[in-house]
Amino acid sequence: MNFKKLHVIFLVLLSQYVFSQEGIPVYADYLSDNLYLVHPAMAGAANANKIRLTARKQWFDVDNAPNTQSANINFRVGDKTGLGGIIFKDENGRFSQTGVYITAAYHLLFSRDRTDLNMLSFGVSGGFIQSNLDLRGLDDFADPDPVILDRVQKDSYYNVDVGLSYNFLEWYAHFTVKNLLPTTRDIFNNNTPIQESNNQRRYVMSLGYLFGVGASAWSLEPSAMYQVTEQTQEASFDANMKVYRDLGEVTTLWGGLSYRRNLDGAQFSEDGTEVTSQNLQYFTPFLGVNYKKWMVGYTYSYQANSVVLSDGGFHQITLGYDFGKRKERWNCKCPAVNSK
């Protein structure tokens, strides 16, 4: 199979996963103590304020490969109000988007004291996003398309994410609706308008539980995430296992494995006759450490498909800093809301 045909097949597969994700793509960031990046209701939910920086790069051996960077901060104001902010940049070949989100959350405590965690949280994020499509240089081919303009097409829009989170002792559950508002954009238009769907609404659901291993310093956290896009019904499922090892009072080592699989496959043909289908799937090992107020994590995603553009993986680094600890820790194994 020549490279051009392989590239086309790859784009069909990748389009199900990337191009439908308007706004911040949902990768494995949330497994590196970065839940707020996905779920707005987690803004200010912890007993300390948090800063998180992420950088993700796919396929170092492929030009213009997808890459994403983000920075976010979230903190508590008073007893029940959380605030947060996110800036991000996401690039995928000639398509890119940059944006900023501002978040407000409300945390309703059902606990009588801090010995029992029982908290229901609501969050809403308002986002401003600019999308760019770089058409420069496309008219350099031997048979250029006269419709293509040698410029960068730009379009900006606003949208809203809403969600709720429930933390009960070692249990947690999150539900978020991303891109709540219908928004029709004309970024791919030239002289003849071709509007994309006005519904990029996506639903993200997470569920998990953390339990200790006897009286040891080990803890296990199985979790799952399901996300689906309303208009296209594209869906994926994450199955995760995270392991914690306490190394004293100020240090925790953690790591684990995540498996993601798209529930809808893409059809392709290698020889032009036999049609085959495969589902996009990733294996993502991750590793990190919390030391006092600092956190560093690394994830590596491997695409386990028979047809891929590159054998290289997807690398991501997450850096974090917790500051301004407000209150004592909850009496539970709940690292998402308990800071060192």
C-alpha positions in Angstrom: 0.0 0.0 0.0 1.5 3.4 -0.9 1.8 6.2 1.6 -0.9 8.4 0.0 -3.5 5.6 0.3 -2.4 4.9 3.9 -2.7 8.6 4.8 -6.3 8.7 3.5 -7.2 5.6 5.5 -5.7 7.1 8.6 -7.6 10.4 8.2 -10.9 8.5 8.0 -10.1 6.8 11.3 -8.7 9.9 13.0 -11.6 12.1 12.0 -14.0 10.1 14.2 -11.9 10.9 17.2 -10.4 14.4 16.7 -12.4 16.5 14.3 -15.7 15.9 16.2 -14.1 17.3 19.4 -14.7 21.0 19.2 -13.1 22.8 22.1 -10.5 21.0 24.3 -10.0 17.4 23.1 -10.6 14.8 25.8 -7.5 12.6 26.1 -6.1 11.0 29.2 -5.4 14.3 31.0 -7.9 13.6 33.7 -5.9 10.6 35.0 -3.1 13.0 36.0 -5.1 14.7 38.7 -6.6 17.1 36.1 -10.3 16.5 36.3 -11.2 20.1 36.0 -9.9 20.2 32.4 -12.8 17.8 31.5 -15.5 18.5 34.2 -16.2 22.1 35.1 -18.0 21.1 38.4 -14.6 20.1 39.8 -13.4 23.8 39.9 -12.5 24.5 43.5 -13.6 21.1 44.7 -10.3 20.1 46.4 -9.0 21.3 49.8 -6.3 23.2 47.9 -6.1 25.4 44.9 -4.6 23.9 41.7 -2.6 24.9 38.7 -2.1 22.3 35.9 0.0 22.6 32.7 -0.2 20.0 29.9 1.7 19.5 26.7 0.8 16.6 24.3 2.6 15.7 21.0 1.7 12.9 18.6 4.1 11.1 16.3 7.4 12.9 16.5 8.3 11.4 13.1 5.3 12.9 11.3 5.2 16.6 10.1 2.3 18.7 11.4 1.2 16.0 13.7 -1.6 16.8 16.3 -0.4 18.6 19.4 -2.2 20.2 22.3 -1.2 22.5 25.1 -3.3 23.8 28.0 -3.0 25.7 31.2 -5.6 25.9 33.9 -6.2 27.1 37.4 -9.1 26.4 39.8 -9.7 27.5 43.4 -12.3 27.9 46.1 -13.8 31.3 47.1 -15.6 31.1 50.4 -17.2 27.9 51.6 -19.2 26.9 48.5 -18.0 28.7 45.4 -15.3 27.5 43.0 -13.7 29.5 40.2 -11.5 28.4 37.4 -9.9 29.3 34.0 -8.4 27.4 31.1 -6.4 28.5 28.0 -5.6 26.0 25.3 -4.2 25.5 21.8 -4.9 22.5 19.7 -3.3 21.9 16.3 -4.0 19.1 13.8 -2.3 19.5 10.4 -3.7 22.6 8.8 -6.6 22.9 11.3 -6.0 24.6 14.7 -8.1 26.1 17.5 -7.2 28.3 20.4 -9.5 29.2 23.2 -10.2 30.3 26.8 -12.8 29.1 29.3 -14.0 30.8 32.5 -15.7 28.6 35.1 -18.0 29.1 38.1 -18.9 26.1 40.4 -21.1 25.7 43.4 -20.3 22.9 46.0 -23.2 21.7 48.2 -21.9 19.9 51.3 -24.1 17.3 52.9 -21.4 16.3 55.5 -21.8 17.5 59.1 -18.0 17.7 59.5 -14.9 16.9 57.5 -14.8 13.3 58.7 -17.2 12.3 56.0 -17.0 13.5 52.4 -20.5 13.9 50.8 -20.5 16.8 48.2 -22.6 17.5 45.2 -21.1 20.1 42.8 -22.4 22.1 39.9 -20.3 23.9 37.3 -20.7 26.0 34.2 -17.9 27.2 31.8 -18.2 29.9 29.2 -15.7 29.5 26.3 -14.5 31.7 23.5 -12.8 29.7 20.7 -11.1 30.7 17.4 -10.7 28.1 14.7 -8.2 28.5 11.9 -7.9 26.6 8.6 -4.5 27.2 6.8 -5.0 27.0 3.0 -1.7 28.5 2.1 0.4 26.5 -0.3 -2.4 24.2 -1.4 -2.4 25.8 -4.8 1.2 24.6 -5.4 0.1 21.2 -6.7 0.3 20.4 -10.4 -3.5 20.6 -10.7 -4.6 23.2 -8.2 -8.3 23.7 -7.2 -9.3 27.2 -8.4 -11.8 27.4 -5.4 -8.9 27.2 -2.9 -7.8 30.6 -1.6 -4.2 31.2 -0.5 -5.0 32.4 3.0 -5.9 31.4 6.5 -9.6 31.1 7.1 -10.7 32.1 10.6 -13.9 31.9 12.6 -14.7 32.6 16.2 -17.5 31.4 18.4 -18.8 31.2 22.0 -20.0 28.1 23.7 -20.9 26.7 27.2 -20.1 23.6 29.1 -22.2 22.5 32.1 -21.7 19.6 34.5 -22.2 18.1 37.9 -20.0 16.0 40.1 -20.7 13.9 43.2 -18.0 12.9 45.6 -19.0 10.5 48.4 -16.2 9.1 50.5 -14.1 7.0 48.0 -16.8 7.1 45.3 -17.1 9.7 42.6 -19.2 10.4 39.5 -19.1 13.2 36.9 -21.4 14.2 34.1 -20.6 17.0 31.7 -22.3 18.4 28.6 -19.8 20.1 26.3 -20.7 22.6 23.6 -24.2 23.0 24.9 -25.2 25.8 22.5 -26.0 25.1 18.8 -23.3 26.9 16.8 -23.1 27.0 13.0 -19.6 28.0 11.7 -18.6 28.9 8.2 -14.9 28.3 8.5 -14.7 25.9 5.6 -16.6 28.3 3.3 -15.3 30.1 0.2 -17.7 31.7 -2.3 -20.2 28.8 -2.0 -21.4 28.5 1.7 -21.0 25.0 3.1 -22.0 25.0 6.7 -21.0 22.4 9.2 -23.5 20.9 11.6 -24.7 23.3 14.2 -24.6 20.6 16.9 -21.2 19.6 18.3 -22.8 18.8 21.7 -20.9 16.0 23.5 -21.8 14.1 26.7 -19.0 12.9 29.0 -19.7 10.6 32.0 -17.1 9.3 34.5 -17.4 6.9 37.4 -14.8 5.5 39.8 -13.9 4.2 43.2 -10.7 4.1 45.2 -10.0 1.4 47.8 -7.1 0.6 50.0 -5.2 -2.7 50.0 -5.5 -3.9 53.6 -3.5 -1.7 56.0 -0.7 -1.1 53.5 0.3 2.1 51.7 -1.2 0.8 48.4 -4.5 1.9 46.9 -6.3 1.0 43.7 -8.6 3.1 41.7 -10.6 1.5 38.9 -12.6 4.0 36.8 -14.4 4.4 33.5 -15.4 7.2 31.1 -18.0 7.2 28.3 -18.4 10.0 25.8 -20.7 10.4 22.9 -21.4 13.2 20.3 -25.1 13.9 19.9 -25.3 14.7 16.2 -23.1 11.9 14.8 -23.6 9.4 17.6 -19.8 8.8 17.7 -18.9 7.2 21.0 -15.9 6.0 22.9 -15.3 4.2 26.2 -12.3 4.3 28.6 -11.5 1.6 31.1 -8.8 2.6 33.6 -6.8 1.2 36.5 -4.7 3.6 38.6 -2.4 2.5 41.5 -1.1 4.7 44.3 1.8 4.1 46.7 2.3 6.4 49.6 6.0 7.0 50.4 5.6 8.9 53.6 3.4 11.9 54.4 4.4 14.2 51.6 5.1 11.8 48.6 2.8 9.6 46.6 3.9 7.6 43.6 1.1 6.7 41.1 0.7 5.0 37.8 -1.6 2.8 35.8 -3.1 1.8 32.4 -6.0 3.1 30.4 -7.7 1.5 27.4 -9.9 3.5 25.0 -12.0 2.1 22.2 -14.3 3.8 19.8 -17.6 2.1 19.6 -18.2 2.8 15.9 -15.7 1.6 13.3 -14.4 3.1 10.1 -14.6 1.2 6.8 -11.7 1.1 4.4 -10.3 -1.0 1.5 -6.6 -1.8 0.9 -7.0 -3.4 -2.5 -10.1 -1.5 -3.7 -12.4 -4.6 -3.5 -12.6 -6.0 0.0 -14.0 -3.6 2.6 -12.7 -3.9 6.1 -13.7 -2.1 9.3 -11.7 -1.3 12.4 -12.3 0.6 15.6 -9.9 3.2 16.8 -8.3 2.0 20.1 -5.5 3.2 22.4 -3.5 1.7 25.2 -2.2 4.4 27.6 0.2 3.7 30.4 0.9 6.6 32.7 3.1 7.4 35.7 3.5 10.3 38.1 4.4 11.5 41.5 3.0 14.0 44.0 5.7 15.6 46.3 4.4 18.1 48.8 2.6 20.7 46.7 4.1 19.6 43.3 3.0 17.1 40.8 4.5 15.7 37.6 3.0 13.1 35.3 3.7 11.4 32.0 1.4 9.4 29.7 2.2 7.5 26.5 -0.6 6.4 24.2 -0.2 3.7 21.7 -2.7 3.2 18.8 -3.4 -0.5 18.6 -4.8 -0.8 15.1 -3.7 -2.7 12.0 -3.7 0.4 9.9 -1.8 3.4 11.4 0.0 6.4 10.0 3.0 5.9 12.3 4.3 3.4 14.8 5.2 6.4 17.1 3.1 7.0 20.1 1.5 10.0 21.7 3.4 11.7 24.5 2.0 13.9 27.2 3.6 15.7 30.2 1.5 17.2 33.0 2.9 19.6 35.6 1.0 20.7 38.7 1.2 22.9 41.7 -1.2 23.0 44.7 -1.3 26.2 46.7 -3.3 28.0 49.4 -4.5 25.0 51.3 -7.8 26.0 52.9 -8.7 23.3 55.3 -7.7 19.9 56.7 -7.9 16.8 54.6 -11.1 14.8 54.3 -11.0 11.5 56.2 -11.1 9.3 53.1 -9.0 8.0 50.3 -10.1 10.6 47.7 -7.0 12.2 46.0 -9.1 14.3 43.7 -10.2 16.5 46.6 -7.5 15.7 49.2 -4.2 17.5 48.5 -0.9 16.6 50.2 
